[in-house]
Amino acid sequence: MTEPTAEHPEAAPVPQATVALQPRPARFSSPGQGESPPTFDATACTLARIMGHQEDVRLFGSVRPRERGEGYRIDARPFGWIYTVSGVALDTPEVAHAFLAVIRADIATGKAPEDAVARFLSPTARPNLVTRRYADFLAFKARECANGDLAERTLREYRRYAREEKGELAYWEGRSLSEVNRASLEEWSQWLAARGLSAKTRRNVMGALRSAMGWLKERGGLHGDLPAFPLPRVAEHRPGIITAKAQARVLAAIPEAARGAFLCMATMGLRPGEARALDAGNVRLETRTLVVDRAMQGTSAGARIGPTKTRQYRELPLSDAMLQWLERHLPIATEAPLFTNPGTGKRWSHWALRAAWLDACRKAGVKARLYEGTKHTFATAAKARGVEDRALRDYLGHTDGRSTERYGKLSTHHLRDVVRGGATGAYRTANDPRKVPSQ
């Protein structure tokens, strides 16, 4: 397969076509001799396929004589020109039309035009570059995020890896998808380590590229098998905890009006983003339960509210401490935020919630992060009371049983036992003798 070069005038770069959405996509026609080559609107072609205008799809691209030498070429702009396929020259119009028919058939059956063309282009052509296809992956994920199907924090991380020059994906600049193999991935991992990235961060970065290539494979844009990614091994996370007495001192140091969100996390095990997203309508006083089905998708007070981390619907029994607080502070309007920052009157931001917790810890003489003193302490206390893994997993909304196993093996029929009694006694975390709870 050859790539057009500066030595061939016919290979001069062609500007990208302008995408224009119209009620009915314009038809594409093959030019006659002397006519201007067609510009292909990829979005219009996709719309045509969805709307059933198969004749428009079949007219994608054209076969044109080479301007220099003998033979033919396929005009597949804006994605590129095709001169040879797997070393086979397009000597006759019949051969060229046969390959063009394959491309059109792929588009007609649902493959994105760029993916349909990519396998016939040079490995170094833009549609086959790692960074270019990762950009396509980001665009797709951005649409998912806008639709509420992806957390904003996840999209931010994906984008951060691709930032110019300093991004972790800068290693792949100018490299093709065909170069992604076990050897190059191991070299990339070493390159990331040399930049000071921890094993966990390297695992996250490499996981992002693996997700992008898996997405590309599913839509037919990756030819061949997905390479095995040598993900760095990461030591199992051992959650820190505090004792019941320490937790009680911290909660007491928080003003009552602001205490609700912290009670919800400490005595019911909610994630901070879940607690921040609750409305008064999530409370079911008649059944003494709390519906947890949403979470904040960003750190600010005005961040979008979307699905929870695991997209599960949970209706949890209210703890006694939470019920008592709600009897005094439950808003009348069901659409009102359940917990607000007294300083602003609005929902808590992540940073304000964290700052309030750390301030209370300082006043109480306790050293603990927000997660350690609330969700982790809550879950480990449930383990100490004999609650089974299945019950705790369902209660916390875990989809991976390994997350729950950190807190021990628990009883399956004691969902309500999870919120009864609070954290009791001092105990070590996940059998790790190095972590002793704060007293």
Secondary structure, 3 states (H helix, E strand, C coil): CCCCCCCCHHHCCCCCCCCCCCCCCCCCCCCCCCCCCCCCCHHHHHHHHHHCCHHHHHCCCEEEECCCCCCEEEECCCCCEECEECCEECCCHHHHHHHHHHHHHHHHCCCCHHHHHHCCCCCCCHHHEHHHHHHHHHHHHHHHHHCCCCCHHHHHHHHHHCCCCCCHHHHHCCCEHHHCCHHHHHHHHHHHHHCCCCHHHHHHHHHHHHHHHHHHHHCCCCCCCCCCCCCCCCCCCCCCCECHHHHHHHHHCCCHHHHHHHHHHHHHCCCHHHHHHCEHHHEECCCCEEEECCEECCCCCCCCEECCCCCCCEEEECCHHHHHHHHHHCCCCCCCECCECCCCCCECCHHHHHHHHHHHHHHHCCCCCHHHHHHHHHHHHHHHCCEEHHHHHHHHCCCCHHHHHCCCCCECCCCHHHHCCCCCCCCCECCECCCCCEC
